């Protein structure tokens, strides 16, 4: 009899949750949440993810564990999240590179707009074009002049093929009409390590990886990629000052697998916007060379769609050949 009663209770609960799915979401979270990103330890996505995870853990009352799934410029992580259950226990740090990949690749292992739930952006950042201190190139105009007359190409490194950094360099080469070769890495500190070792000539990379190295004199900034001068390096000119019309930036945002329950989306959005308004978090972001900002889930998805259109046009206008099916 006790077994039958327990069974009836379980069946009743299942019927109740099926009829009123918001009740199931109300129990969330009751265990550890995994926050996935696609780049190396110490990189921009990793550092931002750990700041957000720490604050979400406190606000949600459950551990939020950061799990890098590196490879293919973040696309390995994207494919993993796209196939994960939409139960609120797998979250995702999206970057502007996902919109770039949609423009650069003919086919992906996921649908950039429809396989994810968009919760809120976290920050928007320019990139820093930097070299090692004793590199002979002294400025962006000097770089263009040198590349036009160089017998051999120069090399720039990024956190991976199909990232915003990659296409920022490709767009630079196309607009300046110069030969600049791309060297991808696994992300994180690998790209700046290559530059510090003089294995490459330049990087187009996030302030998270470059700012302190520039300020300490270990790297030298030639330019930044935003529309206006970067607040953390006000004396460094924008690339657009040498190449009119050149401008790129990236962003990071919080997402999840598609069809995440509305109640969970609302909770995550509310907690995320509150986190981004915390003075301690703002200070941490500023130290990384970025400023936090949030928007609605709908506005975030619209931004991704707009960036896909922007980068698709940039790829076509620059004559960049789209790549076949990625790994």
C-alpha positions as CSV (number, residue, x, y, z in Angstrom):
1,X,0.0,0.0,0.0
2,X,2.8,2.4,0.9
3,X,4.5,1.7,-2.5
4,X,1.2,2.3,-4.3
5,X,0.7,5.6,-2.5
6,X,4.3,6.7,-3.3
7,X,3.7,5.8,-6.9
8,X,0.4,7.8,-7.1
9,X,2.3,10.8,-5.6
10,X,5.0,10.6,-8.2
11,X,2.5,10.3,-11.1
12,X,0.5,13.1,-9.7
13,X,3.6,15.3,-9.4
14,X,4.5,14.5,-13.0
15,X,1.0,15.4,-14.3
16,X,1.1,18.6,-12.3
17,X,4.5,19.7,-13.7
18,X,3.4,18.8,-17.2
19,X,0.2,20.8,-16.8
20,X,1.9,23.7,-15.1
21,X,5.6,23.8,-16.3
22,X,6.3,26.9,-14.3
23,X,6.1,24.8,-11.1
24,X,9.1,22.7,-12.3
25,X,11.1,25.9,-13.1
26,X,10.2,27.2,-9.6
27,X,12.3,24.4,-8.1
28,X,15.3,25.5,-10.1
29,X,18.2,25.4,-9.1
30,X,18.6,22.5,-6.8
31,X,22.1,21.4,-7.9
32,X,25.4,22.5,-9.5
33,X,25.2,24.6,-12.7
34,X,27.8,24.4,-15.3
35,X,28.9,27.6,-17.2
36,X,30.5,26.6,-20.4
37,X,32.8,28.7,-22.6
38,X,34.9,27.8,-25.6
39,X,38.3,29.4,-24.9
40,X,41.5,28.9,-22.9
41,X,42.1,29.5,-19.3
42,X,43.0,33.1,-18.5
43,X,41.5,34.5,-21.7
44,X,38.7,37.1,-21.9
45,X,35.8,34.6,-21.9
46,X,37.3,32.6,-19.0
47,X,38.0,35.6,-16.8
48,X,34.5,37.2,-17.3
49,X,32.9,33.8,-16.9
50,X,34.5,33.3,-13.5
51,X,33.4,36.7,-12.3
52,X,29.9,36.0,-13.3
53,X,29.9,32.5,-12.0
54,X,31.1,33.6,-8.6
55,X,28.3,36.1,-8.3
56,X,25.6,33.8,-9.7
57,X,26.6,31.1,-7.2
58,X,25.9,33.4,-4.4
59,X,22.6,34.8,-5.8
60,X,21.2,31.4,-6.9
61,X,22.4,29.5,-3.8
62,X,24.0,26.7,-5.8
63,X,27.6,26.3,-7.2
64,X,28.2,27.6,-10.7
65,X,31.2,25.9,-12.1
66,X,33.1,27.2,-15.1
67,X,34.0,24.6,-17.7
68,X,36.1,25.5,-20.7
69,X,35.5,23.4,-23.8
70,X,38.2,24.7,-26.1
71,X,38.7,24.2,-29.8
72,X,37.7,25.6,-33.2
73,X,37.4,29.2,-32.1
74,X,34.7,28.4,-29.6
75,X,32.6,26.3,-31.9
76,X,33.2,23.1,-30.0
77,X,31.6,24.7,-26.9
78,X,28.7,26.1,-29.0
79,X,27.9,22.6,-30.5
80,X,28.1,21.1,-27.0
81,X,25.7,23.6,-25.5
82,X,23.3,23.4,-28.5
83,X,22.8,19.7,-27.7
84,X,22.6,20.0,-23.9
85,X,19.3,19.7,-22.1
86,X,17.4,23.0,-21.7
87,X,17.0,22.5,-17.9
88,X,18.9,25.5,-16.6
89,X,22.0,23.5,-15.5
90,X,24.1,24.3,-18.6
91,X,24.7,28.0,-19.2
92,X,26.9,29.4,-21.9
93,X,29.2,32.4,-22.4
94,X,28.6,33.6,-26.0
95,X,31.1,35.9,-27.7
96,X,30.9,38.1,-30.8
97,X,32.9,35.4,-32.5
98,X,29.7,33.3,-32.9
99,X,28.2,35.9,-35.2
100,X,31.6,36.0,-37.1
101,X,31.6,32.2,-37.5
102,X,28.0,32.3,-38.9
103,X,29.3,34.8,-41.6
104,X,32.6,33.0,-42.2
105,X,31.6,29.4,-42.4
106,X,29.2,27.9,-45.0
107,X,28.0,25.3,-42.5
108,X,28.1,25.0,-38.7
109,X,27.2,22.1,-36.3
110,X,24.6,24.3,-34.7
111,X,22.2,27.2,-35.6
112,X,23.6,30.4,-34.3
113,X,20.2,32.0,-33.7
114,X,17.8,29.1,-33.1
115,X,19.9,26.7,-31.0
116,X,20.4,29.0,-28.0
117,X,18.4,31.0,-25.5
118,X,19.8,34.5,-25.2
119,X,19.7,35.9,-21.7
120,X,21.7,39.1,-21.7
121,X,24.9,40.6,-23.0
122,X,27.6,41.1,-20.3
123,X,30.1,43.5,-21.9
124,X,31.3,45.0,-25.2
125,X,35.0,45.5,-25.9
126,X,37.4,46.7,-28.6
127,X,40.5,44.8,-29.5
128,X,44.1,46.0,-29.1
129,X,46.5,45.7,-32.1
130,X,49.8,45.1,-30.3
131,X,53.4,44.0,-31.0
132,X,56.5,43.3,-28.9
133,X,58.5,46.3,-27.8
134,X,61.4,46.1,-30.2
135,X,59.4,45.3,-33.3
136,X,60.5,47.8,-36.0
137,X,56.9,48.9,-36.8
138,X,56.0,51.9,-34.7
139,X,52.4,52.8,-35.7
140,X,49.5,51.7,-37.8
141,X,50.5,53.9,-40.8
142,X,54.0,52.5,-40.4
143,X,52.6,49.0,-40.4
144,X,50.7,49.6,-43.6
145,X,53.7,51.1,-45.3
146,X,56.0,48.3,-44.2
147,X,53.6,45.6,-45.3
148,X,53.1,47.2,-48.8
149,X,56.9,47.0,-49.4
150,X,57.8,43.9,-47.5
151,X,59.2,40.9,-49.4
152,X,57.7,38.5,-46.8
153,X,54.4,38.5,-45.1
154,X,54.0,39.3,-41.4
155,X,51.9,37.2,-39.0
156,X,49.2,38.1,-36.6
157,X,47.8,35.7,-33.9
158,X,44.3,35.4,-32.5
159,X,42.4,33.0,-30.2
160,X,41.2,31.0,-33.1
161,X,40.0,30.7,-36.7
162,X,36.5,32.2,-37.0
163,X,36.8,34.5,-34.0
164,X,36.1,38.2,-34.1
165,X,39.8,38.8,-33.7
166,X,40.5,36.7,-36.8
167,X,38.1,38.7,-38.9
168,X,39.3,42.0,-37.4
169,X,42.8,41.2,-38.8
170,X,41.4,40.0,-42.1
171,X,39.3,43.1,-42.5
172,X,42.4,45.2,-41.7
173,X,44.4,43.5,-44.4
174,X,41.6,43.8,-46.9
175,X,40.9,47.5,-46.2
176,X,44.6,48.4,-46.1
177,X,45.3,46.2,-49.2
178,X,48.2,44.4,-47.5
179,X,49.3,40.8,-46.9
180,X,48.9,39.8,-43.3
181,X,48.9,36.1,-42.4
182,X,46.7,34.6,-39.6
183,X,48.0,32.3,-36.9
184,X,45.3,30.7,-34.7
185,X,45.8,29.5,-31.2
186,X,43.8,27.6,-28.6
187,X,42.9,30.9,-27.0
188,X,43.6,32.1,-23.5
189,X,47.1,33.3,-22.9
190,X,48.5,31.1,-25.7
191,X,48.2,34.0,-28.2
192,X,50.1,36.6,-26.1
193,X,52.7,33.9,-25.2
194,X,53.4,33.5,-29.0
195,X,53.8,37.2,-29.3
196,X,56.1,37.6,-26.3
197,X,58.2,34.8,-27.7
198,X,58.3,36.7,-31.1
199,X,56.8,33.8,-32.9
200,X,54.4,36.2,-34.5
201,X,54.5,39.9,-35.3
202,X,51.2,41.2,-33.9
203,X,48.0,40.3,-32.1
204,X,44.4,41.6,-32.5
205,X,43.4,40.7,-29.0
206,X,41.2,41.6,-26.0
207,X,42.2,44.1,-23.3
208,X,42.0,41.2,-20.8
209,X,45.0,39.6,-22.4
210,X,46.9,42.7,-23.5
211,X,46.2,45.7,-21.3
212,X,48.5,44.9,-18.4
213,X,51.2,43.7,-20.7
214,X,51.0,47.1,-22.6
215,X,51.0,49.1,-19.3
216,X,54.0,47.2,-18.0
217,X,55.9,47.7,-21.3
218,X,56.0,44.0,-22.2
219,X,53.9,44.8,-25.3
220,X,53.4,47.9,-27.3
221,X,50.0,49.0,-28.6
222,X,49.7,50.3,-32.1
223,X,46.0,50.9,-32.2
224,X,42.6,49.9,-31.0
225,X,39.7,48.7,-33.1
226,X,36.7,50.7,-31.6
227,X,34.9,53.7,-33.1
228,X,36.5,55.9,-30.5
229,X,39.7,55.8,-28.5
230,X,39.7,53.1,-25.8
231,X,39.2,54.5,-22.3
232,X,42.0,52.4,-20.8
233,X,44.5,53.5,-23.5
234,X,43.5,57.0,-24.3
235,X,46.8,57.9,-26.0
236,X,46.6,55.0,-28.4
237,X,44.9,56.0,-31.7
238,X,42.1,53.9,-33.2
239,X,42.9,52.0,-36.4
240,X,40.1,54.0,-38.0
241,X,42.3,57.1,-37.7
242,X,44.6,55.5,-40.2
243,X,42.0,53.5,-42.2
244,X,38.8,55.5,-42.4
245,X,35.8,53.3,-41.8
246,X,37.6,50.6,-40.0
247,X,35.9,49.6,-36.8
248,X,35.3,46.3,-35.0
249,X,34.4,45.2,-31.5
250,X,33.2,42.1,-29.7
251,X,30.9,41.3,-26.8
252,X,30.3,38.6,-24.3
253,X,26.9,37.5,-23.2
254,X,25.1,34.9,-21.2
255,X,23.1,32.2,-22.9
256,X,21.8,28.6,-22.6
257,X,20.4,25.9,-24.8
258,X,17.3,26.8,-26.8
259,X,13.8,26.6,-25.3
260,X,14.8,27.3,-21.7
261,X,11.8,27.7,-19.5
262,X,10.6,31.3,-19.3
263,X,10.7,31.4,-15.5
264,X,14.4,30.4,-15.5
265,X,15.2,32.9,-18.2
266,X,13.5,35.7,-16.2
267,X,15.4,34.7,-13.0
268,X,18.8,34.5,-14.8
269,X,18.1,37.8,-16.5
270,X,17.2,39.5,-13.3
271,X,20.2,38.2,-11.4
272,X,22.6,39.0,-14.3
273,X,21.5,42.6,-14.6
274,X,21.8,43.0,-10.8
275,X,25.3,41.5,-10.9
276,X,26.4,43.9,-13.7
277,X,25.3,46.9,-11.5
278,X,27.3,45.8,-8.5
279,X,30.2,48.3,-7.9
280,X,32.7,45.5,-7.3
281,X,31.8,43.8,-10.6
282,X,32.0,47.1,-12.5
283,X,35.5,47.7,-11.0
284,X,36.6,44.2,-12.0
285,X,35.3,44.7,-15.5
286,X,37.0,48.1,-15.8
287,X,40.3,46.5,-14.7
288,X,40.0,44.1,-17.6
289,X,39.4,47.0,-20.0
290,X,35.7,46.5,-20.4
291,X,32.4,48.0,-19.2
292,X,29.4,45.9,-18.2
293,X,26.1,46.4,-19.9
294,X,22.9,44.4,-20.1
295,X,19.8,44.3,-22.3
296,X,16.7,42.2,-22.7
297,X,16.9,38.7,-24.1
298,X,15.1,39.9,-27.2
299,X,17.5,42.8,-27.7
300,X,20.4,40.5,-27.2
301,X,19.2,38.1,-29.9
302,X,18.6,41.0,-32.2
303,X,22.2,42.2,-31.7
304,X,23.5,38.7,-32.7
305,X,21.4,38.8,-35.8
306,X,22.6,42.3,-36.7
307,X,26.2,41.2,-36.2
308,X,25.7,38.2,-38.4
309,X,24.5,40.5,-41.2
310,X,27.3,43.0,-40.6
311,X,30.0,40.4,-40.7
312,X,28.5,38.6,-43.7
313,X,28.6,41.9,-45.6
314,X,32.2,42.5,-44.4
315,X,33.3,39.1,-45.6
316,X,31.7,39.7,-49.0
317,X,33.0,43.3,-49.3
318,X,36.5,42.3,-48.3
319,X,36.5,39.4,-50.8
320,X,37.2,36.9,-48.0
321,X,36.4,33.3,-49.1
322,X,33.9,31.5,-46.9
323,X,35.2,28.4,-45.3
324,X,33.7,24.9,-45.8
325,X,32.2,22.8,-43.0
326,X,34.3,23.3,-39.8
327,X,35.3,20.6,-37.3
